[in-house]
Amino acid sequence: MNAISQPDARPAAAIPELPERKEPARRIRDDAEALAVAQELAAEFAEGAAARDRERRLPVAEVERFSQSGLWAISVPKAFGGAGASSATIAEVTAIVAAADGSLGQIPQNHFYMVEAIRLDASEAQQRFYFDRALQGDRFGNALSEIGGKFPSDYETTVLPAGDAFVLSGRKFYSTGALFAHWIAAVANNRDGKRVIAFVPRGAPGLTLLDDWTGFGQRTSGSGTTIFDNVKLAAFALVEHFRAFERPTAMGAFAQIIHAAVDLGIARGAYLQALGLIRRQARAFVDSGVERAFEDPYTIAAVGDLRVRLTAAEALVERAAEILDRARAEPQATRCEAASIAVAEARAATTEASLLIAAKLFELAGSSSTSTHLDLDRYWRDARTHTLHDPVRWKYHAIGNYWLNGVAPPRRGTI
């Protein structure tokens, strides 16, 4: 995230207590079940989305319901008891939920990222442990971004040896989902300046979570500040994440397709809102010669244009997921490069679609759509905030450089 957090803009609120888990999370067995569960949850989450955003009410109960549904564990490999869901299913589950609530759709992105990082570079013992925790219903929160330095590679947070253990120190902002997490996954530099992931249990001495997110979008995503003050960790808590970028893997593309899915979901949600308002309450313009807004030929054409853009974005995400899964199964350099480019194309399309549709919603629905009780501006605010996660202009650069000059995209989580 290259936006600047302003933690002093308002006092940090109390950190929510997590509900006590009375039973393990549901165990989803296949892709079809995952999609069906996502549809059921999205219908529930849509009910209170506007009120949660308007009041900035953190969705503690909704996040618990989300992870206990089993959806947060669908990327756990089958060999470890998970569904081993396809990238297409993970993306579609994300889009379905994001269409209902952009904040809820974003919260598990970093969890899925960490599960993939464990799959790629954790030891077998670590995989058994952390995959089981995910299957039980544990959530991995994000502690990646830092203020200052060159985005996204400069990290001042370190994890250094201290006797027979390690000490984690640093400060993170835009820690999406950390407030709801059982484990805070911190990206830090080791003594060699290489990137590792440190899994910090909630409540660890020296760990401080601040609910101080002030962004105008994704208000309820729990994206506050995380502070690590000499947090002591065992070697078992560390995963050498740098290895995922020293060899061909689809790590970056996997991270990015979930971001694309968040934007796709927001675009879908805004489009459906526009259709409903045009049919129910928008007024026809006096010069249109028609009685109702949905008969206005200019409105009809605009809705058609938005549908084409949305369909194109959906198709690019689906195509990218297929290419990505081939790269995940056989991580050869050319396949991983193709996956990164395909996902970059999808991200460019979903960025443009979400911003355009969320803005056109008001133009097509009319002035009544700006009523604060409807809270329809949350679609644009969520889209604008999330699409700043990394600059889309560099997606276009990577795409053009690949197709024109044969230059492979960089290996990192932002392409």
C-alpha positions as CSV (number, residue, x, y, z in Angstrom):
1,M,0.0,0.0,0.0
2,N,1.6,3.3,-1.0
3,A,-1.0,5.6,0.6
4,I,0.1,7.3,3.9
5,S,-1.5,6.3,7.1
6,Q,-2.0,9.0,9.7
7,P,-2.2,7.3,13.0
8,D,-2.4,10.6,14.9
9,A,-5.5,11.7,13.1
10,R,-7.7,10.1,15.8
11,P,-7.1,8.2,19.0
12,A,-6.7,4.5,18.6
13,A,-9.9,2.7,19.6
14,A,-10.1,-0.4,21.8
15,I,-8.9,-3.6,20.2
16,P,-11.8,-6.1,19.8
17,E,-11.7,-9.3,21.7
18,L,-12.1,-12.3,19.5
19,P,-15.0,-14.7,20.2
20,E,-14.1,-17.9,22.0
21,R,-14.2,-20.7,19.5
22,K,-16.5,-23.5,20.6
23,E,-15.8,-25.9,17.8
24,P,-13.4,-26.2,14.8
25,A,-14.3,-24.4,11.6
26,R,-16.3,-26.2,9.0
27,R,-14.2,-28.4,6.7
28,I,-15.0,-27.5,3.0
29,R,-14.1,-30.3,0.7
30,D,-14.3,-29.0,-2.8
31,D,-14.6,-25.9,-5.0
32,A,-18.4,-26.2,-5.6
33,E,-19.0,-26.3,-1.8
34,A,-16.8,-23.2,-1.4
35,L,-18.7,-21.2,-4.0
36,A,-22.1,-22.2,-2.5
37,V,-21.0,-21.2,1.1
38,A,-19.7,-17.9,-0.2
39,Q,-23.0,-17.1,-1.8
40,E,-24.8,-17.8,1.4
41,L,-22.5,-15.7,3.5
42,A,-22.5,-12.8,1.0
43,A,-26.3,-12.5,1.3
44,E,-25.9,-12.2,5.1
45,F,-23.0,-9.8,4.9
46,A,-24.8,-7.5,2.5
47,E,-27.6,-6.8,5.0
48,G,-25.5,-4.7,7.4
49,A,-22.7,-3.5,5.1
50,A,-23.9,0.1,4.7
51,A,-24.5,0.5,8.5
52,R,-21.1,-1.0,9.4
53,D,-19.3,1.3,7.0
54,R,-21.3,4.4,8.0
55,E,-20.8,3.8,11.7
56,R,-17.3,2.3,11.2
57,R,-18.4,-0.7,13.2
58,L,-15.7,-3.4,13.0
59,P,-17.2,-6.7,11.7
60,V,-15.9,-8.9,14.5
61,A,-18.9,-11.3,14.4
62,E,-18.9,-11.3,10.6
63,V,-15.2,-12.2,10.3
64,E,-15.7,-15.0,12.8
65,R,-18.6,-16.3,10.8
66,F,-16.5,-16.0,7.6
67,S,-13.6,-18.0,8.9
68,Q,-15.7,-20.5,10.8
69,S,-17.5,-21.2,7.5
70,G,-14.3,-22.9,6.3
71,L,-13.7,-20.5,3.5
72,W,-10.4,-19.2,4.9
73,A,-8.9,-22.7,4.7
74,I,-9.9,-23.6,1.1
75,S,-6.4,-23.0,-0.2
76,V,-4.8,-25.5,2.2
77,P,-3.5,-28.4,0.0
78,K,-5.5,-31.6,-0.1
79,A,-2.5,-33.5,1.3
80,F,-2.9,-31.6,4.5
81,G,-6.7,-32.0,4.8
82,G,-7.8,-28.9,2.9
83,A,-9.9,-28.4,-0.3
84,G,-6.9,-27.4,-2.4
85,A,-9.2,-25.0,-4.2
86,S,-8.3,-23.6,-7.6
87,S,-7.1,-20.0,-8.0
88,A,-10.3,-19.4,-9.9
89,T,-12.4,-20.5,-6.9
90,I,-10.4,-18.5,-4.4
91,A,-10.8,-15.4,-6.6
92,E,-14.5,-16.0,-7.1
93,V,-15.1,-16.5,-3.4
94,T,-13.3,-13.2,-2.7
95,A,-15.3,-11.4,-5.4
96,I,-18.6,-12.8,-4.1
97,V,-17.9,-11.5,-0.6
98,A,-16.4,-8.2,-1.8
99,A,-19.6,-7.5,-3.8
100,A,-21.5,-7.6,-0.5
101,D,-18.9,-5.8,1.6
102,G,-15.6,-4.4,0.2
103,S,-13.9,-4.5,3.6
104,L,-14.9,-8.1,4.3
105,G,-13.7,-9.1,0.9
106,Q,-10.3,-7.6,1.5
107,I,-9.6,-8.9,5.0
108,P,-8.7,-12.5,4.1
109,Q,-6.4,-11.5,1.2
110,N,-3.3,-11.5,3.4
111,H,-4.4,-14.8,5.1
112,F,-4.5,-16.5,1.7
113,Y,-1.1,-15.0,0.9
114,M,0.4,-16.4,4.1
115,V,-1.1,-19.9,3.4
116,E,0.5,-19.8,0.0
117,A,3.8,-18.7,1.5
118,I,3.7,-21.6,3.9
119,R,2.9,-24.0,1.0
120,L,6.0,-22.8,-0.9
121,D,8.7,-22.4,1.7
122,A,7.8,-23.6,5.2
123,S,9.2,-26.9,6.5
124,E,6.9,-29.9,6.6
125,A,6.6,-29.5,10.3
126,Q,5.6,-25.9,9.9
127,Q,3.2,-26.8,7.2
128,R,1.5,-29.4,9.3
129,F,1.1,-27.0,12.2
130,Y,0.0,-23.8,10.4
131,F,-2.2,-25.6,7.9
132,D,-3.9,-27.3,10.8
133,R,-4.4,-24.0,12.6
134,A,-6.0,-22.6,9.4
135,L,-8.3,-25.6,9.2
136,Q,-9.3,-25.2,12.8
137,G,-10.4,-21.6,12.0
138,D,-7.3,-19.5,12.9
139,R,-6.8,-16.3,10.9
140,F,-3.4,-14.9,9.8
141,G,-3.3,-11.1,9.8
142,N,-1.1,-8.8,7.8
143,A,1.9,-6.8,9.0
144,L,3.8,-5.9,5.8
145,S,3.7,-2.3,4.9
146,E,5.8,0.4,6.4
147,I,5.9,4.2,6.1
148,G,9.0,5.6,4.4
149,G,11.6,4.0,2.1
150,K,11.0,2.8,-1.4
151,F,7.7,1.0,-1.9
152,P,7.4,-1.9,-1.6
153,S,10.8,-3.3,-0.8
154,D,12.4,-1.3,2.0
155,Y,11.8,-2.8,5.5
156,E,13.1,-1.5,8.8
157,T,11.4,-4.2,10.8
158,T,14.0,-6.9,11.7
159,V,14.0,-10.3,13.2
160,L,17.4,-11.1,14.7
161,P,19.0,-13.9,16.7
162,A,19.0,-13.5,20.5
163,G,20.6,-16.5,22.1
164,D,18.7,-19.6,21.1
165,A,15.6,-17.5,20.0
166,F,14.9,-14.5,17.8
167,V,13.7,-10.9,18.5
168,L,11.2,-9.1,16.2
169,S,11.2,-5.3,16.3
170,G,9.5,-2.8,14.1
171,R,6.3,-0.9,13.2
172,K,3.8,-1.6,10.4
173,F,0.9,0.3,9.1
174,Y,-2.1,-0.7,6.9
175,S,-2.1,-4.0,8.7
176,T,-5.4,-5.3,7.1
177,G,-7.1,-7.9,9.2
178,A,-4.6,-7.8,12.1
179,L,-7.2,-6.7,14.6
180,F,-9.2,-9.9,13.9
181,A,-6.2,-12.3,13.6
182,H,-5.1,-15.1,15.8
183,W,-1.6,-14.9,14.3
184,I,0.1,-11.7,13.0
185,A,2.3,-12.5,10.1
186,A,5.0,-9.9,10.0
187,V,7.4,-9.5,7.1
188,A,10.9,-8.6,8.4
189,N,14.5,-8.6,7.3
190,N,16.8,-11.2,8.9
191,R,20.4,-10.5,9.8
192,D,21.4,-11.0,6.1
193,G,18.9,-8.4,5.0
194,K,16.6,-11.1,3.5
195,R,12.9,-11.2,3.9
196,V,11.2,-13.7,6.3
197,I,7.7,-14.0,7.6
198,A,7.4,-14.2,11.4
199,F,4.2,-15.7,12.8
200,V,3.4,-13.9,16.0
201,P,0.5,-15.2,18.2
202,R,-2.1,-12.7,19.3
203,G,-1.3,-11.6,22.8
204,A,2.4,-12.1,22.6
205,P,4.4,-9.9,24.9
206,G,5.7,-6.8,23.0
207,L,2.9,-7.0,20.3
208,T,0.6,-4.0,20.1
209,L,-2.3,-3.6,17.8
210,L,-3.8,-0.2,17.2
211,D,-7.2,0.5,15.7
212,D,-6.1,3.8,14.1
213,W,-7.0,3.3,10.4
214,T,-8.2,6.6,9.0
215,G,-8.7,5.8,5.3
216,F,-11.9,7.0,3.8
217,G,-12.4,3.6,2.2
218,Q,-12.4,0.0,3.6
219,R,-13.3,1.6,6.9
220,T,-14.0,-1.7,8.6
221,S,-11.1,-3.7,7.3
222,G,-9.1,-3.4,10.6
223,S,-6.2,-1.9,8.7
224,G,-4.5,-0.2,11.7
225,T,-0.9,0.0,13.0
226,T,1.0,-3.0,14.4
227,I,4.0,-2.5,16.7
228,F,6.6,-5.2,17.6
229,D,8.7,-4.2,20.6
230,N,11.3,-6.9,21.0
231,V,8.9,-9.8,20.5
232,K,10.6,-13.1,21.3
233,L,10.1,-15.9,18.8
234,A,11.3,-19.4,18.3
235,A,12.9,-20.4,15.0
236,F,9.8,-22.4,14.3
237,A,7.8,-19.2,13.8
238,L,10.0,-18.0,10.9
239,V,9.5,-18.9,7.2
240,E,12.2,-17.9,4.7
241,H,9.9,-16.0,2.4
242,F,12.8,-14.6,0.3
243,R,13.1,-18.0,-1.3
244,A,9.8,-17.6,-3.1
245,F,11.3,-14.8,-5.1
246,E,14.8,-16.3,-5.7
247,R,13.3,-19.1,-7.8
248,P,10.4,-19.2,-10.3
249,T,7.1,-19.3,-8.3
250,A,3.7,-17.8,-8.8
251,M,3.7,-16.2,-5.4
252,G,3.3,-12.6,-6.7
253,A,0.6,-13.6,-9.2
254,F,-1.3,-15.5,-6.5
255,A,-1.3,-12.4,-4.2
256,Q,-2.3,-10.1,-7.0
257,I,-5.2,-12.2,-8.3
258,I,-6.9,-11.9,-4.9
259,H,-6.5,-8.1,-5.1
260,A,-8.1,-8.2,-8.6
261,A,-11.0,-10.2,-7.2
262,V,-11.6,-7.6,-4.5
263,D,-11.9,-4.9,-7.1
264,L,-14.1,-7.2,-9.3
265,G,-16.4,-7.8,-6.5
266,I,-16.7,-4.1,-5.7
267,A,-17.5,-3.4,-9.4
268,R,-20.2,-6.1,-9.3
269,G,-21.8,-4.7,-6.2
270,A,-21.9,-1.2,-7.6
271,Y,-23.3,-2.4,-10.9
272,L,-26.2,-4.3,-9.2
273,Q,-26.9,-1.2,-7.1
274,A,-27.1,0.9,-10.2
275,L,-29.5,-1.5,-11.9
276,G,-31.8,-1.5,-8.9
277,L,-31.9,2.2,-8.5
278,I,-32.5,2.9,-12.2
279,R,-35.4,0.5,-12.2
280,R,-36.9,1.7,-8.9
281,Q,-36.4,5.4,-8.4
282,A,-34.3,7.2,-11.0
283,R,-36.2,9.8,-12.9
284,A,-36.2,10.2,-16.7
285,F,-34.7,13.4,-18.0
286,V,-37.3,15.8,-19.5
287,D,-35.8,15.8,-23.0
288,S,-35.6,12.0,-23.2
289,G,-39.2,11.6,-24.4
290,V,-39.7,8.6,-22.1
291,E,-41.6,8.2,-18.8
292,R,-39.1,6.1,-16.9
293,A,-35.3,6.2,-16.5
294,F,-34.8,2.6,-17.6
295,E,-36.4,3.5,-21.0
296,D,-33.9,6.3,-21.6
297,P,-31.7,5.3,-24.6
298,Y,-28.6,7.0,-23.2
299,T,-29.0,5.3,-19.8
300,I,-29.6,1.9,-21.6
301,A,-26.4,2.4,-23.6
302,A,-24.4,3.4,-20.6
303,V,-25.5,0.3,-18.7
304,G,-24.5,-1.8,-21.7
305,D,-21.1,-0.2,-21.7
306,L,-20.5,-0.9,-18.1
307,R,-21.7,-4.5,-18.5
308,V,-19.1,-5.0,-21.3
309,R,-16.3,-3.6,-19.0
310,L,-17.5,-5.8,-16.1
311,T,-17.7,-8.9,-18.3
312,A,-14.3,-8.3,-19.7
313,A,-12.8,-7.9,-16.2
314,E,-14.5,-11.1,-15.1
315,A,-13.1,-13.0,-18.1
316,L,-9.6,-11.7,-17.5
317,V,-9.7,-12.8,-13.9
318,E,-10.9,-16.2,-14.9
319,R,-8.3,-16.5,-17.7
320,A,-5.5,-15.4,-15.3
321,A,-6.6,-17.9,-12.7
322,E,-6.2,-20.8,-15.2
323,I,-2.8,-19.6,-16.3
324,L,-1.8,-19.1,-12.6
325,D,-2.8,-22.6,-11.6
326,R,-0.6,-24.1,-14.4
327,A,2.3,-22.1,-13.0
328,R,1.5,-23.2,-9.4
329,A,1.4,-26.8,-10.5
330,E,4.6,-26.6,-12.6
331,P,6.5,-23.4,-11.5
332,Q,8.8,-23.0,-14.6
333,A,10.1,-19.6,-15.3
334,T,8.1,-19.0,-18.5
335,R,4.9,-20.2,-16.8
336,C,5.4,-18.0,-13.8
337,E,6.1,-15.0,-15.9
338,A,3.0,-15.6,-18.0
339,A,0.9,-15.9,-14.8
340,S,2.3,-12.6,-13.5
341,I,1.4,-10.8,-16.8
342,A,-2.0,-12.4,-17.0
343,V,-2.8,-11.3,-13.5
344,A,-1.5,-7.8,-14.2
345,E,-3.8,-7.6,-17.1
346,A,-6.7,-8.7,-14.9
347,R,-5.7,-6.2,-12.2
348,A,-5.6,-3.3,-14.8
349,A,-9.1,-4.2,-16.0
350,T,-10.6,-4.7,-12.5
351,T,-9.1,-1.4,-11.3
352,E,-10.6,0.5,-14.2
353,A,-14.0,-1.2,-14.0
354,S,-14.4,-0.8,-10.2
355,L,-13.6,2.9,-10.3
356,L,-15.7,3.7,-13.3
357,I,-18.8,1.7,-12.3
358,A,-18.7,3.0,-8.7
359,A,-18.7,6.5,-10.1
360,K,-21.2,6.0,-12.9
361,L,-23.6,4.6,-10.3
362,F,-24.5,8.1,-9.2
363,E,-24.7,9.6,-12.7
364,L,-27.2,7.0,-13.8
365,A,-29.2,6.7,-10.6
366,G,-29.6,10.4,-10.0
367,S,-29.2,12.8,-7.1
368,S,-31.3,10.6,-4.7
369,S,-28.6,8.0,-4.8
370,T,-26.3,10.4,-2.9
371,S,-28.5,10.1,0.2
372,T,-26.2,9.3,3.2
373,H,-28.5,6.6,4.5
374,L,-27.9,4.6,1.4
375,D,-24.1,4.9,1.8
376,L,-23.6,4.0,-1.8
377,D,-20.4,6.1,-1.9
378,R,-18.8,3.2,-0.1
379,Y,-18.3,1.4,-3.4
380,W,-16.2,4.2,-4.8
381,R,-14.4,4.8,-1.6
382,D,-13.6,1.1,-1.2
383,A,-12.5,0.8,-4.8
384,R,-10.4,4.0,-4.7
385,T,-8.7,2.9,-1.5
386,H,-8.0,-0.7,-2.5
387,T,-6.8,0.1,-6.0
388,L,-4.0,2.2,-4.5
389,H,-2.6,-1.0,-3.0
390,D,0.1,-0.8,-5.7
391,P,0.1,1.5,-8.8
392,V,-1.8,0.2,-11.8
393,R,0.3,2.4,-14.1
394,W,3.2,-0.1,-13.4
395,K,0.9,-3.0,-14.3
396,Y,0.5,-1.4,-17.8
397,H,4.3,-0.9,-17.9
398,A,5.0,-4.5,-17.0
399,I,2.5,-5.7,-19.5
400,G,3.8,-3.5,-22.3
401,N,7.4,-4.3,-21.6
402,Y,6.7,-8.1,-21.7
403,W,4.7,-8.1,-24.9
404,L,6.8,-5.5,-26.7
405,N,10.3,-6.1,-25.5
406,G,10.2,-9.6,-24.0
407,V,11.1,-8.3,-20.6
408,A,10.1,-10.6,-17.8
409,P,8.1,-9.0,-14.9
410,P,10.0,-8.6,-11.6
411,R,9.6,-11.4,-9.0
412,R,7.8,-9.8,-6.1
413,G,4.4,-9.7,-4.5
414,T,3.2,-6.6,-6.4
415,I,3.4,-8.0,-10.0
